[in-house]
Amino acid sequence: MDKLVFLDSVARIAVFVSLLLALFLLTVKTENKLANRLFACFIIFSAIDFSGLLDFSFPKEYLYVVLLKSTFCLLEMPLIYLYVLAVCYSDFRLKWKHLIYTSPFVVMNLVLMPRFYLKSSIENQQFLANFSTTFEGYFFQILIECQYWFYIVSIFLILKKYKKIYLENYANPSTSTYKWLFQMNCVFIVMHSITASKNLLRYTASRDTFLWGNVLMVVMALSVICWFVMKALNHPELFRGINSKLKLTKDILPEIEEKKPPVTVEDDSVSEQIQTLKQYMTEKEPFLDPSLTIQELANQIDIPVRDLSILINHKMDQHFFDFVNEYRIQKAMHILKDESKSQLTVLEILYEVGFNSKSSFNSSFKKYTNLTPTAYRNAS
């Protein structure tokens, strides 16, 4: 099959599937509609990007559309960045200030204005033929690279903060949202590296090699988009974000330094609070609730959530996540050693003590005992 025909066929499939998936995301019923819509917009812009590989020629009077739709790729990473925010934070909303993320797209089209948009169709045709070697072409490539890596790093920073806030405020051992978004960002790095390498072939290799590079890129991009959407659909818990107004303990501490009581008084108060907290955890066993949060625990023991966060995450030097899981593991160890409960399976035990994932239970259990639950039961 002719390479151009094959590339056109693959591109048409990619465009069709992308638009179909985008339509599904826009119409499917879900709690986090904003995240779905942002991801759908990303897929739509990706489809527009793929359409540049179709064997289709625009009429001369509409040649401006060719470069205009090429610049749409500058809107893809901002959409992914906003998508990550929408997934991580349940209270995230789009605001007018977010239009700042369209700046690269606007700047690029302003740069193209003098020598392209304001010229005749004949001049546009000549400009497009040599675009890759023009100042505008080089500027476009540099802008794409700078923007891409800016958002890649920004997303990793968001995920780093998200994970810390999650561990300090939530006891649910599922970190699937973090893993999913982290994997997604890593895949974007790989895909961009492949795309950048393919673009270099334009200057260093034959036209045939460059065309096959385009084919490989579109096939991989289509596979990745399908994987992203199927992953999200099969794991609805990925859209259970946290509240963006939650603060890290290290950010809260400076705010109360001025109100700090004398050291001896503070030490006595802290010791008493820790003792009260441990006693409550042992007697009432709130950790059995798999969805326990630091806010709920604070309400139960009548301590301001701000003080409880500092008590656990700073004074006791533990994340709330680890603090709660320690009690869950101790409860599980007691059940595993109890001969009268030997009929219970490991799966039944993990649900009984507040876990909701076998992998999370096994990893947490091994962290505290250096043994798997089964090995611990056999050794008891």
N, C-alpha and C positions, 0 to 999 in steps of 0.2 A: 504493500500500500504506500502511496506517496506520503511523504512526511507531513506536508502541509495539510493534506486531507485528513490524516490521522490526528494531527493536532487540533484541527477544526472540530472533528467528531468528539474528541475528549473534552474540549472546551465547552461544546454545546451541552454535553452531559453534565459537566460541572455547574454550568449556569442554571440548567433546569433543576437539578437536585438541590442546589443552594436556595433557589427561589421557593421551591416546594417546602424545604425545611423552615425557611423564614416565615412562610405563610402559616405553617403549623404552629410555630412559636408565638405568632401574633394572635392566634385564635384559641390556643389551648387554655383551659381554665387552670389557674395556679394562684397561690397567695402572693407571690412576688412577681407581679406583672411587669414592673419596671425593668427588672433584670432580664426577663424574657424579651421585652421590646428592644432593649439595648443590644442584646445578643443578636436578635433578628436583624436589626439595622446593620450590624457588623457583617452578617452573612450577605445581606443585600449588596453592600458596598464591595464585598469580596466577589460577588457574582458580576458586578459591573467591571471589576478588575479583570476577571476571567474573560469577559466579552471582548477585551482587547486582542485576544488571540484568535477570534473568529475570522474566518475567511470572508470578510465583508468590507466593502469600500463605501465610505460616506460620499454623498454628492459633494462636489467642490464647494458649493456655497455653505455647506455645514461641516467643513473640516475642523472648525473650532471645537466641535463636540469631541473629537478624538483626544485632544490634549486635556480638555475639561474633565472628561471622565477618568483620564489617567491620574489626575490630581486628587481624585476621590480617595485614593489609597492613603492620603494624609489624614483622612477622617477615621480610618480603621482602628489604629491604636488608641486614640482618644475614647472611642466607643468601648474598647476592651477595658480600658482603665476605669471608666464609669461603671461598666458592668461588674468589675471586681468590687468596687465600692458598694454597689447595690446588693451584691451577694453577701458581702461581709457584714454590712450594717443594715439592719432591718428598718431603721428610720431614715435611710438615705433618700433624698428627693432631688430632682433636677432643679437648678436655679439659673437665673439669667447669667450669673457669674461664670457658669460652666461654658458659656459661649467662647471664653478665652481659649479653649482647647481647639477651636477652629482656626486659630491664628495662622499656623503654617499653611493651611489650605488657602486662606485669603491672601497671604503674602506671596505664595507661589503664583497665583493667578494675576496678581498685580505686577509681578516681575515679567510675566508673559504678555502683558497688555501692550507695551510699545511695539514689540517686534512680531507679534502674532495676532492678537485679537483685533488690533486696529489696522491690520494690513488687508490687502486684497486676497482673494482665494488662490491666485497664482503664487503670490509670495508665501502664503500659508503652506502651500504644497511643497515649495522648495525648503521652507523652514523645517517641516516635519521630516523630510528626507534626510536632513543633516542634524536633527535635534540632539542626538546623543553626543555630538562633538561641539555643540554650541555652549556658550556661557550658561544659558538657561538650563540646558541639559545637565551640566555639571552641578549647577546650583541645586537642581531638583534631587539628584542623587545624594548630595551632601545633606540636604534638608531631611530626606527620608531616613538616612543613617542616624543623624543626630536625634531626630524625633523618636525613632524606634527604640534606641538604647535609653533615652530619657524615660520613656514609659516602662520599659522592661525593669529598670532599676527602681522606679517609683512603685511599681506593683509589688516587687519583692519587699520594699520598705513597708507598704501597707500590710502585707501578709505577716511580716515580722511583728508589727504592733498588734495586729488582730490576734495572733497566737498568744501573745503575752496577756492581753486583756481577757481572752477566753480562759486561760489557765488561772487567772486571778479571780474570776467571777463565776465560773461555771464548773459543775462537777460531772456533767455528762462526758464520759470518756471518748466520745466520738469526735475525731478531728478531721472528718471526711471533707468538710468544706475547705480547710487549709490545704489538705493533700491535693484535692482536685484543682484548686487554683494554682498551686505551686507546680503541679504537673503541666497545667495548661501553659504557664509562663515558660517553662523549660522547653515545651514543644514549640512555642513561638520562637525561641532562640534558635533551635535547630532549623526550623523552616526558614527563618530569615537568613541564616548562614547559607543554606542551600540556594535561596533566591539571589543573595549577593554573589555567590560563586557563579551562578548561571548568568548573571548580568556581566560578569567579567569576561565570559566567553564571547560576548559581543565584540570585544576588542582583541581577544587573544586566540580565538579558535575559528574554525570554519563555520559557515552558515548552517551546515547540516548538524554539527555538534550543538550549536546554539538552539536549533529547533528541537532536538531531542532533550535538551535541558529544559525547555519550556514544557514539553510533554511530561517529563518527570515531575516538575514543579506542580503542574495542575493536578496530576493524579494524586500526589501526596497531599496537596492542599484539600482536595475533595475528601480524601480519607480522613484527614484530621477534623474537618468540619463535621462530618458524620459521627465521628467518635465523640466530639464535644457534646453534640446534641443528644446522642443516645445515652451518654454518661449522665447528663443532667436529668433526662427523663426517667432513667432507672434509679436515680438517687434523689428523690424530692427533698431529702433532708439537707441537701446542699444549699437550699435557699432559706435556711433558718439562720438569719444573721443575728449579730449582737447589737446592742444599743451603742451608737457612736458617742454618746455623752458620757459613757463610762470612762473613768480615768485610771491610769496606771498608778500603783502605790507610790512610786518614785516621784510622780507629779503631784500627788496629794500632800506628801510630807512637808515640802517647803511652805505650803499654805498654813500649816499649823505650828510652825517652829516658834512664832512669836507668842503663842498661847501656851507654850510648854510649861508644865508645873515643875516644882523642884524635883531633882532626880530621885530622892528617897520616896517622895509621895508618888511619883510616876511609877517607880519600880513596884511598889506595893499594889498600886491599882492594876498594873499590867498583870502581875502574878495572880491576883484575885480573878481578873477577867479570863485569863487562860485556864485557871482551875474550873471556873464556872462553865466555860465552853466545853472543856474535855468531859466534865461530868454530864453535861446535857447530851453530848454525842454518844456517850456510853449508855446512858439510861434511856433516852428517847429514840435513839438510832434514826435520826433524820436522813442519814446517808443512804437508807434503803430506797429512797425516792431517786430514780435514775435521772430525773430532770432537775434536781436540787440546784439552786443558784445561791450566791452569797446574799442576795437581797432577801430571799425567802428565809434563809437561816437567821439573818439579822432580825427579821420580823418575829421569828419564833422565840428567840432568846432576849428580845427587847433591847437590842444594841443598835445604835445607828450604823448603817451599812458602811459608812466611811470609816468608823472606828474599827469595825470588824475586819475590814479589808486590811487596815494597817496592822491590826493585831496578828492576823494570820500570815499575811504576805511579808511583813517587815519584822515584827517582834518575834514571831515563831519561825521566821525565815523559811516559809513553805508557800508554794502556790496553793490557792484554795483547791484546785484540781487535785494536787498530791495529798493535801490534808484530808480531804474526804475519802479519796481512794485508799488511804492507809487504813481507815476504819473498815472499809469494805473488804479489804484483803484480810484483816484480822478476823472479821466475821466469817469469811470463807475458810480460813485456816481452821477455825474452831469447828465448822461443819464437816470439813474433810477429815478431821481427827475423830469425830463422833461416830462410833461404830453403829449406833442406832439409826444413823442417816446414811449408811453406806450404800443404800439402794438409790440414792439421789445421783443423777449424772452430773458431770461438770457443767453442762449447759444449764441444768435446772438450778444449780448452786449460784452460778454467775448472775442469773436473773433474780434470784432470791436476795442477793446482797446488794443489788442496785446497779449492776452493769447491764448493758444492752448489746454488747458486742463480744464475741468469743475471742477475737484477736486482741482487743483492748484488755480484756480480762487476763489473758495469758501473758501479755507483755508486762502488765502491771504486777501480776503475781510473781513473775520471774524477777522483776526489779527489786521486790521486797524480800524474796526468799532464795533467789538464785536457783529455783526449781520450778518446773512446770506443775500445775495443779495435780495432774495424774501422778507425777513422780513424788510429790509431797504426800499424797494420800497413801501411796505404796510404802513410803518410808516411815509413816506414822504407826 
